[in-house]
Amino acid sequence: MLIVNRVNERTENVCHELLPTAPRRCGVRPRRLAGIIALGYALLALTWLLMSVPSLHSAAVQAHLLHELAFVSITGGLLFTAVSRMITVVIERERRAAAQLEAQRQTLEQANRTLRAFSEATLMGWSRVLDLRDHETEEHSARVTALTVRLAQAMGIEAEELEQIRQGAMLHDIGKIGVPDAILRKAGALADDEWAVMRRHPELAYNLLAPIGFSRPVLEIAYYHHERWNGSGYPAGLAGEQIPLAARIFAVVDVWDALCSDRPYRRAWSQERALRYLKAHAGTLFDPRVVQAFCALIEHERYEAGASLRQVA
């Protein structure tokens, strides 16, 4: 991820800093220079001609002035040709530079796409490994990732941070890789000492992801998604808006998916019952603003799904 971030930064530098300067140098300034030179020379010749008009009283003077006018015209033409050639060289040089920069940008974008594809495959592989290891949460990561992105988008999260939240949701339980199978896959209730081990998985996730260079929202979701609004969560016991927004958003989705999924110790709840639970604990376990946005999102999606079914029927 650190390599991908550096390629992104380099690509943005090429696209937004280097390329726009070339058209300004080759497209505006040389033409402006040529226009100034041509105008200045024309004004100089006109001034000289007007100053010479009163002395046009003999054929010799007229011939002399014509010779001078021809000399000035030829000299000016040569000067203008030289300046035009210089401007042409500058324009061509800048165009070549712009073409090289464009080629570099395309190369960097291709490298960026390749690294992104590799990074995405790696993330999905990690998530899939965890789902296969913990049968209780199989496909859980994919579901909560998609729903978290939709909720964050509904709450006005910008596109760049939206991608980081998606990655964080996908890897939120990666720390469970460090939890022994005897605890992770235990069918019954966990003992106190087993819960102590299980509750270390946010810390394990942070220790795994932070050295790789993941962004702040990814680490916040992995580390803080079990914090609760009233401070009763873990591992840091944060409360209210001390909990990062990305973690508060994900916490609601995570609990929703857990309630609406079958577990060895209970059957899945209905959506109505799960919604009532979230609303009842808004302001205690969950951020009330996030719960409100989530409930509105679920209602909207259910309405849209119903409308689609009615159209098909």
C-alpha positions as CSV (number, residue, x, y, z in Angstrom):
1,M,0.0,0.0,0.0
2,L,2.9,2.3,0.7
3,I,4.2,1.8,-2.9
4,V,0.7,2.4,-4.3
5,N,0.4,5.7,-2.3
6,R,3.8,6.9,-3.6
7,V,2.9,6.1,-7.2
8,N,-0.4,8.0,-6.7
9,E,1.5,11.0,-5.4
10,R,3.9,10.9,-8.4
11,T,1.1,10.5,-10.9
12,E,-0.7,13.5,-9.4
13,N,2.4,15.6,-9.6
14,V,2.8,14.8,-13.3
15,C,-0.8,15.4,-14.0
16,H,-1.5,18.5,-12.0
17,E,1.8,20.3,-11.7
18,L,4.1,19.6,-14.7
19,L,1.7,19.2,-17.6
20,P,-0.4,22.4,-17.2
21,T,2.8,24.5,-17.3
22,A,3.9,23.4,-20.7
23,P,0.9,24.8,-22.6
24,R,1.2,28.1,-20.8
25,R,4.9,28.4,-21.8
26,C,4.5,27.3,-25.4
27,G,1.0,28.6,-26.1
28,V,0.7,32.0,-24.6
29,R,4.0,33.7,-23.8
30,P,5.8,33.2,-27.2
31,R,2.8,34.5,-29.1
32,R,2.5,37.4,-26.8
33,L,6.2,38.1,-27.4
34,A,5.9,38.0,-31.1
35,G,2.9,40.3,-31.0
36,I,4.8,42.8,-28.9
37,I,7.8,42.8,-31.2
38,A,5.7,43.2,-34.3
39,L,3.7,46.0,-32.8
40,G,6.8,47.8,-31.5
41,Y,8.5,47.6,-34.8
42,A,5.5,48.9,-36.7
43,L,5.2,51.9,-34.3
44,L,8.9,52.6,-34.7
45,A,8.7,52.6,-38.5
46,L,5.5,54.7,-38.5
47,T,7.1,57.3,-36.1
48,W,10.2,57.5,-38.3
49,L,8.1,57.9,-41.5
50,L,6.0,60.7,-39.9
51,M,9.1,62.6,-38.7
52,S,10.6,62.4,-42.2
53,V,7.5,63.7,-44.1
54,P,8.3,67.5,-43.6
55,S,11.7,67.0,-45.3
56,L,10.3,65.5,-48.5
57,H,11.0,68.6,-50.7
58,S,13.4,67.2,-53.3
59,A,13.8,64.0,-55.4
60,A,17.2,63.3,-53.8
61,V,15.7,63.4,-50.3
62,Q,12.9,61.2,-51.4
63,A,15.2,58.7,-52.9
64,H,17.3,58.8,-49.8
65,L,14.3,58.2,-47.6
66,L,13.1,55.3,-49.8
67,H,16.5,53.7,-49.4
68,E,16.3,54.1,-45.7
69,L,12.7,52.8,-45.7
70,A,13.8,49.7,-47.7
71,F,16.7,49.2,-45.3
72,V,14.5,49.4,-42.3
73,S,11.9,47.1,-43.9
74,I,14.5,44.5,-44.8
75,T,16.1,44.7,-41.4
76,G,12.8,44.5,-39.7
77,G,11.8,41.5,-41.8
78,L,15.0,39.7,-40.9
79,L,14.6,40.5,-37.3
80,F,11.0,39.3,-37.3
81,T,12.0,36.1,-39.1
82,A,14.7,35.5,-36.5
83,V,12.3,36.1,-33.7
84,S,9.6,33.9,-35.3
85,R,12.1,31.1,-35.8
86,M,13.2,31.4,-32.1
87,I,9.5,31.2,-31.0
88,T,8.9,28.2,-33.3
89,V,11.9,26.4,-31.7
90,V,10.7,27.2,-28.2
91,I,7.1,26.0,-29.1
92,E,8.4,22.8,-30.6
93,R,10.7,22.2,-27.6
94,E,7.8,22.7,-25.2
95,R,5.6,20.5,-27.2
96,R,8.1,17.7,-27.1
97,A,8.5,18.2,-23.4
98,A,4.7,18.1,-23.0
99,A,4.6,14.9,-25.1
100,Q,7.3,13.3,-22.9
101,L,5.4,14.3,-19.7
102,E,2.2,12.8,-21.1
103,A,4.0,9.6,-21.9
104,Q,5.4,9.5,-18.4
105,R,2.0,10.1,-17.0
106,Q,0.5,7.3,-19.0
107,T,3.3,5.0,-17.9
108,L,2.8,5.9,-14.3
109,E,-1.0,5.5,-14.5
110,Q,-0.5,2.0,-16.0
111,A,1.9,1.1,-13.1
112,N,-0.6,2.6,-10.7
113,R,-3.4,0.5,-12.1
114,T,-1.2,-2.6,-11.9
115,L,-0.3,-1.9,-8.3
116,R,-3.9,-1.2,-7.4
117,A,-5.0,-4.5,-8.9
118,F,-2.3,-6.3,-7.0
119,S,-3.2,-4.5,-3.8
120,E,-6.9,-5.3,-4.3
121,A,-6.2,-8.9,-4.9
122,T,-4.0,-9.0,-1.7
123,L,-6.7,-7.4,0.4
124,M,-9.4,-9.7,-0.9
125,G,-7.1,-12.7,-0.3
126,W,-6.5,-11.7,3.3
127,S,-10.2,-11.2,3.8
128,R,-11.1,-14.5,2.2
129,V,-8.5,-16.4,4.3
130,L,-10.1,-15.0,7.5
131,D,-13.6,-15.9,6.3
132,L,-12.5,-19.5,5.5
133,R,-10.8,-19.8,8.9
134,D,-13.7,-18.4,10.8
135,H,-16.8,-20.2,9.4
136,E,-19.1,-18.2,11.7
137,T,-18.3,-15.0,9.8
138,E,-17.9,-16.5,6.3
139,E,-18.8,-13.8,3.7
140,H,-19.3,-11.4,6.5
141,S,-16.4,-9.2,5.3
142,A,-17.8,-8.8,1.8
143,R,-21.3,-7.9,3.1
144,V,-20.2,-5.3,5.7
145,T,-17.7,-3.8,3.2
146,A,-20.4,-3.1,0.6
147,L,-22.9,-1.8,3.1
148,T,-20.3,0.4,4.9
149,V,-19.4,2.1,1.7
150,R,-23.0,2.8,0.9
151,L,-23.6,4.3,4.4
152,A,-20.5,6.4,4.3
153,Q,-21.5,7.7,0.9
154,A,-25.0,8.5,2.1
155,M,-23.3,10.5,5.0
156,G,-21.3,12.6,2.5
157,I,-17.9,11.0,2.8
158,E,-15.7,12.1,-0.1
159,A,-14.5,9.6,-2.8
160,E,-10.9,9.4,-1.6
161,E,-11.8,8.6,2.0
162,L,-14.6,6.3,0.8
163,E,-12.0,4.0,-0.8
164,Q,-10.0,4.0,2.4
165,I,-13.1,3.2,4.4
166,R,-13.8,0.3,2.0
167,Q,-10.3,-1.1,2.7
168,G,-10.7,-0.7,6.4
169,A,-14.1,-2.5,6.4
170,M,-12.6,-5.3,4.3
171,L,-9.7,-5.8,6.8
172,H,-11.5,-5.0,10.0
173,D,-11.1,-8.5,11.5
174,I,-7.7,-9.3,10.1
175,G,-6.3,-9.3,13.6
176,K,-8.3,-12.6,14.3
177,I,-5.6,-14.3,12.3
178,G,-3.6,-14.1,15.6
179,V,-6.4,-15.7,17.6
180,P,-6.0,-19.5,18.3
181,D,-8.5,-21.8,16.5
182,A,-9.6,-23.2,19.9
183,I,-11.0,-19.7,20.7
184,L,-11.9,-18.4,17.3
185,R,-13.9,-21.5,16.3
186,K,-15.4,-22.4,19.7
187,A,-19.1,-23.3,19.3
188,G,-20.1,-22.2,22.8
189,A,-19.7,-19.1,24.9
190,L,-16.1,-18.0,25.6
191,A,-14.7,-18.0,29.1
192,D,-13.3,-14.8,30.6
193,D,-9.7,-15.6,29.7
194,E,-10.7,-16.5,26.2
195,W,-12.5,-13.2,25.8
196,A,-9.4,-11.5,26.9
197,V,-7.5,-13.1,24.0
198,M,-10.3,-12.4,21.5
199,R,-10.4,-8.8,22.5
200,R,-6.8,-8.4,21.4
201,H,-7.7,-8.8,17.7
202,P,-8.0,-5.0,17.1
203,E,-4.5,-4.4,18.5
204,L,-3.2,-7.3,16.4
205,A,-4.9,-5.8,13.3
206,Y,-3.2,-2.5,14.0
207,N,0.2,-4.0,14.5
208,L,-0.2,-5.9,11.3
209,L,-1.5,-3.1,9.1
210,A,0.3,0.0,10.4
211,P,3.9,-1.0,9.2
212,I,2.6,-1.7,5.7
213,G,1.5,2.0,5.3
214,F,-2.2,1.8,5.3
215,S,-4.1,5.1,5.6
216,R,-5.7,6.5,8.8
217,P,-9.3,5.4,8.1
218,V,-8.2,1.8,7.5
219,L,-6.3,1.7,10.8
220,E,-9.1,3.5,12.7
221,I,-11.7,0.9,11.6
222,A,-9.4,-2.0,12.4
223,Y,-8.5,-0.7,15.8
224,Y,-11.7,1.1,17.0
225,H,-14.6,-0.7,15.5
226,H,-15.5,-2.3,18.9
227,E,-15.6,1.0,20.7
228,R,-19.1,2.1,21.9
229,W,-20.7,5.5,22.2
230,N,-20.9,5.4,26.0
231,G,-17.3,4.3,26.5
232,S,-18.1,0.6,27.3
233,G,-16.2,-0.8,24.2
234,Y,-12.7,-1.9,23.7
235,P,-9.7,-1.7,23.3
236,A,-9.3,2.0,24.2
237,G,-12.6,2.7,26.0
238,L,-13.2,5.8,23.9
239,A,-16.6,7.5,24.1
240,G,-18.7,9.8,21.8
241,E,-16.9,11.7,19.2
242,Q,-13.5,10.6,20.6
243,I,-14.2,7.5,18.4
244,P,-13.2,8.2,14.8
245,L,-16.2,8.7,12.5
246,A,-15.1,5.8,10.2
247,A,-15.1,3.4,13.1
248,R,-18.5,4.7,14.3
249,I,-20.0,4.2,10.9
250,F,-18.6,0.7,10.6
251,A,-19.6,-0.3,14.1
252,V,-23.3,0.1,13.2
253,V,-23.0,-2.0,10.0
254,D,-20.9,-4.6,11.8
255,V,-23.5,-5.2,14.5
256,W,-26.4,-5.1,11.9
257,D,-24.8,-7.8,9.9
258,A,-24.1,-9.9,13.0
259,L,-27.7,-9.7,14.1
260,C,-29.1,-10.5,10.7
261,S,-26.9,-13.6,10.2
262,D,-27.2,-17.1,11.6
263,R,-24.9,-18.0,14.5
264,P,-24.4,-21.4,16.2
265,Y,-26.0,-20.1,19.3
266,R,-29.0,-18.3,17.7
267,R,-30.9,-17.8,14.5
268,A,-30.7,-14.6,12.4
269,W,-32.9,-11.7,13.5
270,S,-35.4,-10.1,11.1
271,Q,-34.4,-6.7,9.7
272,E,-37.2,-5.1,11.7
273,R,-36.0,-6.5,15.0
274,A,-32.4,-5.5,14.2
275,L,-33.5,-2.0,13.3
276,R,-35.3,-1.7,16.6
277,Y,-32.2,-2.8,18.4
278,L,-30.0,-0.2,16.7
279,K,-32.6,2.6,17.4
280,A,-32.9,1.5,21.1
281,H,-29.2,1.7,21.6
282,A,-28.6,4.9,19.6
283,G,-26.9,7.3,22.0
284,T,-25.6,4.5,24.3
285,L,-23.8,2.0,22.1
286,F,-23.9,3.7,18.8
287,D,-23.6,7.2,17.4
288,P,-27.2,8.4,17.1
289,R,-26.5,10.3,13.9
290,V,-25.0,7.3,12.2
291,V,-27.9,5.1,13.4
292,Q,-30.4,7.6,11.9
293,A,-28.5,7.7,8.6
294,F,-28.3,3.9,8.5
295,C,-32.0,3.3,9.2
296,A,-32.9,5.8,6.5
297,L,-30.5,3.9,4.1
298,I,-32.0,0.5,4.8
299,E,-35.6,1.8,4.4
300,H,-34.7,3.5,1.1
301,E,-33.0,0.4,-0.2
302,R,-35.9,-1.8,0.8
303,Y,-38.3,0.6,-0.9
304,E,-36.2,0.6,-4.1
305,A,-36.0,-3.2,-4.0
306,G,-39.8,-3.4,-3.6
307,A,-40.3,-0.9,-6.5
308,S,-38.1,-3.0,-8.8
309,L,-40.0,-6.2,-8.0
310,R,-43.3,-4.4,-8.7
311,Q,-42.0,-3.3,-12.1
312,V,-40.9,-6.8,-13.0
313,A,-44.3,-8.2,-11.9
